Amino acid sequence: MKIYNFSAMNTNIQLGIERSKRSGEELLQQVQHIFEMVENACSRFLPDSELSRLNEQVGQEVALSPLLFSILQQAAKCYRETNGLFQPGVLAALEQEGYRQSIEQIRGQEIITPVSAPIAVATKLPYALDDKNITIVAEEKLDLGGIAKGWAVDYTAALLQANADGFINAGGDLCIFGQLANELTVGIEHPYIPGESMSSLSLSSGALATSSTAKRRWKSNGEWKHHLIDPRTGTSVNSRIVTVTVTAPTAVQADVWAKTVLLLGEEQGGAWIEQKGERAVWMNEFGEVWRVG
């Protein structure tokens, strides 16, 4: 299998090609273009992105590109499926916790923020889509984070399906396309020991994703914070699970389901993913590794 690497969306993208009717370099250019389009549409750290412009027009009806409209449709579906545990309207809470710049600029840093009560996160989907006119009215500023990355992975896999066999891996959001000769064994990185695996999962189709509180961390007013906001509290989630990897039919589902398991915790989260008929591996705060499915 030929492996190609490039950087996009603040992470490493890995394209594995086992068989292809077209050159790997041609496919790589196509994949790079997809991730560039998604980043330009959905990054809240790019002031000229479509999402940044949308977040400046809260309460107004805004026309959307088909790309961003599709991602917001997926986000709405995931919100309903998780009973609101996946909540795209957490940007204000993220910013209050100190996550106002890209993680490369604040990881491990000490940030001083105004001390105030946690922001109350919306208890409903914070936007309404108009399917006919491809428009949105948002009631809160939105953060699409991992779901946009998962969407890019799924879109790429669907596009390559007819011409190649392989996988696309965007910083742990992985999806297989075509028909691999053998199962793909994916090592799951230890949350505290870079370069060391804590476990692995094998799959011949579908997707997997990892959610972790150990990677995107910073200090705010002396307290460690991370990027996973619990919409029930408006603050960084307090879970015994440190990192969890789950399988799912698509990368979007895997990304959202991994976050859901982490938010629910070991007992409820394990039961939740088991009901989906999928597998999960997690490490808790005591260093114990658990598997479901």
N, C-alpha and C positions, 0 to 999 in steps of 0.2 A: 504493500500500500504506500502510495506517495503522499507525504504530508506537506502542506503549505501553511505558513503562518503569516499573520499580519496583525496590526493593532487598529482597533476601532472601539468606540463607546467605552473608553477608559479600561479596556481589557484586551487580552490576547485572544485572537480568533484563530482556530485551527481547522483547516479543511483537509479531510482525509479522502483520497480517491483510490478506490480499489480497481474499478473498471470504468471506462468512459468512452463514449463515441466521439468526444471532442477533446482537444488538448487540455491538459490540466491548467496551463497558464491562461487559456481562454476562460475556463470556468472560474478561476481565481479572480480575474478581472470583474466578472459578472457578480460574484459574491461580494467583493470589495465595494462595488457600486451600490448594492442593496444596503449594506451596513452604513454606508455614507449617507444614503437617502434617509434611513430611519433615524440616524443620529441627528441629522440636520432638521428633522421634523420634531423629534421628541426630547432632545436634551434640554433640561432646564438650566444648564450651565452655559449654553450658547445664547447670547442675548437676542440674536436674530432668528432663532429657531421658531418653528410654527407654534410649539407649545409655549415658549416664552411670550410670544405675541398674544396667544390666547389668555395666558395668565394675567395680562395687563388689561383684559377686557371682561373681567368677571361681571356677571349680570347682564351682559349684552349678547345679542344673537350674532354668532361669528360663523362665517363660511369656512369649511375645512377641506383639506385635500382628501382624496379617497384613501390615501395611506393612513393619515392620522384618524380619520373617521373609522376605518376598519379596526385600528388598535383600540380606540375608545369603545367600540362595540364589544370587542373581546373583554375589555376591562369591566364593562357593565355585566356581562355574562358571568365573569369570575366573582364579581361582588355578590351577585345573587346566589351563586353556587356555594359560597363560603359564609352565607348569612352575614355579610358585611365585615368579616375578618380581613378580607382583601379590600382595602379602601384606597382609591386613588386620590381622595381629597385630603391627604395628610401633609401637604407641603408646608403649611403654616406651622404645624407641630414640628416637622423636621427642622425648619429654620430656627424655631425657638430652642430646640435642643442643640443648635450650633452648626447644623449641616447646611451652610449657606454657600460653600465653595466645593469644588470637586474634591473627592476624597484624597487625591494625591497631595493637595495643599494643606489638609488638616489632619491626616492620619497620624495618630499618636501625639498630636499637639494639644497644648492647653489653650482653651478658648474662654474668654470672659464674656458672659452674656448677661443682660438685665435679668434680675431675679423676679419671676412672676409665676402665677399659678399656671398649671398645664392648660394648653389650649383645648377646648372642647371640640373633638372631631365630629363631623357630621354623622348622624345616625341613619342617614339614607344616602343613596347614590347622589353625589353632588353635581350632577349635570343631567340635562335632557337633550337627547339627539333627535333631529328631524331627518328621518330616512329619505323623505322625498326631496328635500332641498339641500341635503348634506350639510347641515348646520348644527350648531350646539349653543346652548345657553348654560354656562357653568356658574354655580353658586359659590364655589371655592376654588382657590388655586390648586392645580393638579400636579402630581408627580407620577410619572409612568414607569420610571426606573426599570426594574427587572422585566416587566411584562413587555416593554418595547424590545428588549434584547431577545426575549423568548419568541416574540412575533417575527423578528428578523431571522432567527434560526429556522422557525417553521416555514416561513416564506421561501427561504433559500432551499430547504430540503424538498419542498414541493416543486420548486422550479427545476432542480437537478434530477428529480426522480426518474424522468423519462430518458435521461442521457447518461446516467452514471450510477455507480454503487459506491457508497461511502458514508461519511458522517460529517457533521458540522458541529463544532464545539466552541461556544462563546463564553469563556470564563466559567465553565462548569455547566452551562445550559447546552445540552448535547442532544442531537436528533440524528437518527440513522435514516438514510434514504437508499432506495434500491434494495438489492438483495445481497447481503454480505456472504462470503464463502463460509465464514465461521463467526461465532458469537464474538462480540467486542467486549473485552473485559476492561472496565473503567476503574482506575484506582481512585479512592476517595482520600483527599489530602487531610493529614492530621491538622487540627485547627491551631495547634501551638508549636508544631515542629515543621517548619517549611521543608518541602521536598520529601517528607516521609508520609507514607500511606497508612491510614488507620484501618482501612477495610477496602472492599471492592464490590462492584456489581457487574454482572454480565447481562448483555441483551443483544438480540438479533434484529429487533425492530423497536419502533417507538422512541421514547426520549427519557432523559433524566435531568435533574437539576439539584443544586445544593443551595441551602440557605444557612447563613452562619452569623453569629453575633461577634465573632472573633476577628474578622478581617477589617471591616469598615468601622473603626473605633477612634474616638478622640475624647479628650477631657473637657468638660464644660463646668466651670466654677468648681473645679476639684473633683467632679464625679465623672466616672467613665460612662460615655454614651455610645450608642451605635445606631445604624441606619434603619433598623426595623422598628417601626412605630406600632404600638398596640393601640388600635383605634378606640378601645374601651377605656383607655387611660390618657391618651394623648402624649405619652412618653415612650422612651425606648423600652421594648418589651422585657419583662423580667421572667425568664424561663429557665428551667433546669437544663433544657437542651441547648448546647453550644453550637452544634452544627448538625444538619440533617440533609440527607440525600434521598430523593424519592424517584421512582419511575412513574411514567404516565404516557398516554398516547401521543401527546404533543409537548413541545418545550414550554409553551405558555402554561399549560396545565401543570407540568412538573414544577415550574418556577413558583406558581401560585400555591400549589399544594404543599410544597416544601415549607413555604412561609406559614401556611395554615397549621401544619403539624407543629412547627416551632412555637407559634402563638398559643396553641392549645395545650402544649406540654406533653410529657411522656405518655401518660395513661390515655388521655382523651385524644391526643394527636395520633398515637399508635392505632387506636381503635378506628379513628376517622379514615386513615389511609388504608387500613385493612378492609374497611367497608367498600372502598373503591376497587378492591381486587389488585392493588399494586404493592410494591415492595418499598421498604425504607430501611436506612441505616442511620443511626445517630449516635453522637457522643454527648454524654451529659456533663455537668459541671464537676463531677467526681472522676472523670476520665473513663467511665464505663461505656462500652460500646454495645448497642442493642440493635437487633434486626427484627423486622416484621415482614412476613411473606416469604 
